[in-house]
Amino acid sequence: MFKIVPSLLSADFSKLKEELALVEEAECEIMHLDVMDGHFVKNITFGPIIVEAIRKLTDLTLDVHLMIENPEFYIEKFAESGSDWITFHIETVSEVGQIINKIKKYKKKAGISLNPSTPIENVEPYLSDLDLVLVMSVNPGFGGQSFIPEVIQKIKALRGFIHGNSPKIEVDGGINKENIKDVVNAGAELLVCGSAIFKADDPKAMINQLNKRVNSSKV
């Protein structure tokens, strides 16, 4: 089952309620929220207070991606703010298992994210404990970047490590109509799309187009 996951980073925050409604009307189920701290990545976005505000506006599953240092200090706050899924970067931590357990303690789905240069072998020991693995197909920090083609082989290799339906493979960065078929055929199930959707003339129509590509792309 493949799903388009709109990324709030590219939305118009001056009309947040309308942007969320648009995603719901397009029958998406998940909204991706990029949390950046200005340290792990050279950008700052928002924290738990904004996630809490978004939670009040929508019943969408909130897929919260922590691009931050020391994520262990913030799991509780993001869990209490209304996050449904919490993903942290393996590059930022040493006690990976403890952070996974902390996320699950709050009854949230746990994910690990890998930068484009991070080997998939780093996440292999934790696959049985995870709900998702997020593969970055751009260097994290800013929206609107171009997809890194070499990541396709990384997704294929990760799919080879995973047996059964868990964890899900999510891919984030530069996904659009031109490359979504390759991403799905490589083994991804959750497709994060930001600029492709929210910078389109008709975002709802673009979501529909992307869904059609996804549903017809598996070979």
Order of alpha helices (4+ residues) and beta strands (2+ residues): beta-alpha-beta-alpha-beta-alpha-beta-alpha-beta-beta-alpha-beta-alpha-beta-alpha-alpha
